Amino acid sequence: MFTSFRWLRPALALACAALAAFVVVTALGLGASGSRPATSRVPLAAYVEFAPHVASQLVILGYEGGKRGASLAPPPGDKPLPISDFDRPVAEYLAYAATQLRLMAGPLRSLEASLSKNDRNQAKRAWEAAYARYLHLGAVYLEGPIAVLNQRIDGSPGGLPGGTASPRFTGLHRIEYGLWTGAPPDSLLGWARQLSANVEELRALLPDVSISPLDYATRAHEILEDAVRDLLSGADVPWSQQGVLGTAAGLAATEEVVGTLRPLIDMSIVDTELAHLSGVMEGLAAAHGGTLPSNTELSQKQSEALDAAVGEALEALSQVPGSLETTKLPVTPTISARDVVIDP
């Protein structure tokens, strides 16, 4: 009654191994057709974001390695970069950020003037210009007093007692809420003046901002990741839906970061993908009368093209931090064959 099936064990083990290999290959997309060459890279992380009003999803997998076709990670023997190598890139970016805040003053003046005249359309245009300019600060990490100011300048009502009615809901999104929900424009003038004062305060603090090499290298891809999550999804711009405009600003900030890091790493693949994304943005503007469309104005085809371009850019950018190590990578230990025990 209790028949022995020991003879089946080797066959079952072989079948299980084949099935496991198939699952891994399928998960990694090996052998699939497409414009990208098949690789055996193992994803270190996965990021999923749904496109606006399109029944599809954008999946970004991060890999280590300097560029496509190169080693998956820097060889353990590679000499790490000195921390001092980041001094100039960070200083250049902070100078760039200071320029963006200075340039923001013009749109803010136009915003106040338009609000005082009750010119809603002009006020909206001025708000869009000011908002996009602020998003050029994408690589400035928000800590301490800077974080408090950022909440006042670019904070959302989420989590505040009373939501949009909270007196702590201020800045760009308080004015956005009023302009796109029918509030009298001149009733928003006080918020605009407070916004201008907060931006000037931020300008005074910016020279003392410190950004670590790890944060700076990581920010190279996080700016666009944030744009997908917060802007193209509409989460941060629920009233104006100006997520494409915000993403274009994030692209400009990313290009600036990449430019400062170019002396330290081969950016050829990143440059190619960012140029493609920039071309997609230009095409969107051309198709909408010279102005970037809102999220809701994107056609399905345009939305999918934008998602694809952002996805390719993020894939390339995700390789940057792993190629800018300032500490020696640990050597992965190997297991001797004599220490491997397989339970029959």
Secondary structure as the mmCIF struct_conf table of DSSP 4:
data_model
#
loop_
_struct_conf.conf_type_id
_struct_conf.id
_struct_conf.beg_label_comp_id
_struct_conf.beg_label_asym_id
_struct_conf.beg_label_seq_id
_struct_conf.end_label_comp_id
_struct_conf.end_label_asym_id
_struct_conf.end_label_seq_id
HELX_RH_3T_P HELX_RH_3T_P1 ARG A 6 LEU A 8
HELX_RH_AL_P HELX_RH_AL_P1 ARG A 9 LEU A 28
TURN_TY1_P TURN_TY1_P1 GLY A 29 GLY A 31
BEND BEND1 GLY A 34 ARG A 36
HELX_LH_PP_P HELX_LH_PP_P1 PRO A 37 ALA A 38
HELX_LH_PP_P HELX_LH_PP_P2 ARG A 41 PRO A 43
BEND BEND2 LEU A 44 LEU A 44
STRN STRN1 ALA A 45 PHE A 50
HELX_LH_PP_P HELX_LH_PP_P3 ALA A 51 ALA A 51
TURN_TY1_P TURN_TY1_P2 PRO A 52 HIS A 53
BEND BEND3 ALA A 55 ALA A 55
STRN STRN2 GLN A 57 GLY A 62
BEND BEND4 GLY A 65 LYS A 67
TURN_TY1_P TURN_TY1_P3 ARG A 68 GLY A 69
BEND BEND5 ALA A 70 ALA A 70
BEND BEND6 LEU A 72 ALA A 73
TURN_TY1_P TURN_TY1_P4 PRO A 76 GLY A 77
BEND BEND7 ASP A 78 ASP A 78
HELX_LH_PP_P HELX_LH_PP_P4 LYS A 79 PRO A 82
HELX_RH_3T_P HELX_RH_3T_P2 ILE A 83 PHE A 86
HELX_RH_AL_P HELX_RH_AL_P2 ASP A 87 SER A 116
TURN_TY1_P TURN_TY1_P5 LYS A 117 ASN A 118
HELX_RH_AL_P HELX_RH_AL_P3 ARG A 120 TYR A 134
HELX_RH_3T_P HELX_RH_3T_P3 LEU A 135 LEU A 137
TURN_TY1_P TURN_TY1_P6 GLY A 138 ALA A 139
BEND BEND8 VAL A 140 VAL A 140
TURN_TY1_P TURN_TY1_P7 GLY A 144 GLY A 144
HELX_RH_AL_P HELX_RH_AL_P4 PRO A 145 ASP A 154
BEND BEND9 PRO A 157 PRO A 157
TURN_TY1_P TURN_TY1_P8 GLY A 158 GLY A 159
BEND BEND10 LEU A 160 LEU A 160
TURN_TY1_P TURN_TY1_P9 PRO A 161 GLY A 162
HELX_RH_3T_P HELX_RH_3T_P4 GLY A 163 ALA A 165
TURN_TY1_P TURN_TY1_P10 PRO A 167 ARG A 168
HELX_RH_AL_P HELX_RH_AL_P5 GLY A 171 TRP A 180
TURN_TY1_P TURN_TY1_P11 THR A 181 GLY A 182
HELX_RH_3T_P HELX_RH_3T_P5 PRO A 185 LEU A 188
HELX_RH_AL_P HELX_RH_AL_P6 LEU A 189 LEU A 205
HELX_RH_3T_P HELX_RH_3T_P6 LEU A 206 ASP A 208
HELX_RH_AL_P HELX_RH_AL_P7 PRO A 213 ASP A 226
HELX_RH_PI_P HELX_RH_PI_P1 ALA A 227 LEU A 232
TURN_TY1_P TURN_TY1_P12 SER A 233 SER A 233
BEND BEND11 GLY A 234 ASP A 236
TURN_TY1_P TURN_TY1_P13 PRO A 238 SER A 240
HELX_RH_AL_P HELX_RH_AL_P8 GLY A 243 LEU A 261
TURN_TY1_P TURN_TY1_P14 ARG A 262 LEU A 264
BEND BEND12 ILE A 265 ILE A 265
HELX_RH_AL_P HELX_RH_AL_P9 SER A 268 ALA A 287
TURN_TY1_P TURN_TY1_P15 HIS A 288 GLY A 290
BEND BEND13 THR A 291 THR A 291
HELX_LH_PP_P HELX_LH_PP_P5 LEU A 292 SER A 294
HELX_RH_3T_P HELX_RH_3T_P7 ASN A 295 GLU A 297
HELX_RH_AL_P HELX_RH_AL_P10 GLN A 300 LEU A 317
TURN_TY1_P TURN_TY1_P16 SER A 318 VAL A 320
HELX_RH_3T_P HELX_RH_3T_P8 PRO A 321 SER A 323
BEND BEND14 LEU A 324 LEU A 324
BEND BEND15 THR A 326 THR A 327
HELX_LH_PP_P HELX_LH_PP_P6 LYS A 328 THR A 334
HELX_RH_3T_P HELX_RH_3T_P9 ALA A 337 ASP A 339
#
